[in-house]
Structure formats: structure tokens, C-alpha cells
Amino acid sequence: MSSAPHLKEASTRTDLVDWGAQPDAIEGASQSTGRLVYKGPGNRPEVGIWVCTPGRWRLAIPRDEFCYFTAGRATYTRDTGEVVEVVPGTAVFFAAGWAGECEVHETMRNSYYLTDREAGE
């Protein structure tokens, strides 16, 4: 076990694990794959790589999450109407409780950090 868990070539790795269909689909059938870098006790915090194919679905972010997108294109639309467009090089912080829809236009890849903090904490 490393004192600094890491993945080399994270933006181009192909040895990803099938994480299945994206739940709460509205349109299309997005499939997710990924690779964990670290998962703490009780699954908190969690750090990894996530790749998702095109489609649209509902989502609710359970804990603060930071994402750095390295490939693809997607639109996140918050229930309030706020729109966040992501392309390679985009960094986004989603606060716990963020809810809305995600539409993946081109297969996207991001590195993410899902923190310990839940909505209301």
C-alpha cells in the first residue's frame, strides 16, 4: 500500500473497470467505466478516474465533489437552470446536494475527488 496512491498515465489508461449503466437515464444509455485511486474507510473519501459514454440522466451529488475533465464534452444543468459546460481542461466543484441533469455529448473522462462532506454538514 502506497503512502501516496497514484495511477500513471491517468488521462490515457485503458485498463478501466466496468461500472455499468448510468442510473436514472432520461435519454440514451450511458455506460460508465473507471479506476479507483483511493477509497477510505466507509468509502470516504474516494478518488478516481471516471469515463462515461453519451446520454442524459438525472443526478444528485451526495458529497462535495471536485472534477477535472480531460476528454469529451458534457453539459450539467442544475435544477435552478444554471448551466455548466465541460470540455477538456475544465475543473468543476460540485457542492454536496447539487441536483440536476448531466448530458454527455462526447465520451468524457475526468479525475474526481468525492469528499467526506455531505449536504447540510
GIDALIN-V17115 format. One line per field, one symbol per residue. ss: DSSP state (H for helix, E for strand, L for the rest). phi: phi as a letter, one per 30 degrees, with the letter a starting at -180 (. if undefined). burial: + if it has 24 or more other ideal C-beta (glycine too) atoms within 12 Angstrom, else -. Layout:
BEGIN
ss=???
phi=???
burial=???
END
This chain:
BEGIN
ss=LLLLLLLLLLLLLLLLEEEEELLLEEELLLEEEEEEEEELHHHLLEEEEEEELLEEEEEELLEEEEEEEEEEEEEEEELLLLEEEEELLLEEEELLLLEEEEEEEEEEEEEEEEEEEELLL
phi=.ddbeabdhedbecddcdcidddidcaibeccbaadcabdeiibdbbacbbbdelbadbbddbebcbbdcaiaabcbdedjdcbcbbejdcbccdejeblbbbccbecbbcbbcdddceid
burial=---------+--+--------+--+----+++++++++------+++++++++++++-+-+-++++++++++++++-------+-+---+-+-+---+-+++++--+++++++++------
END
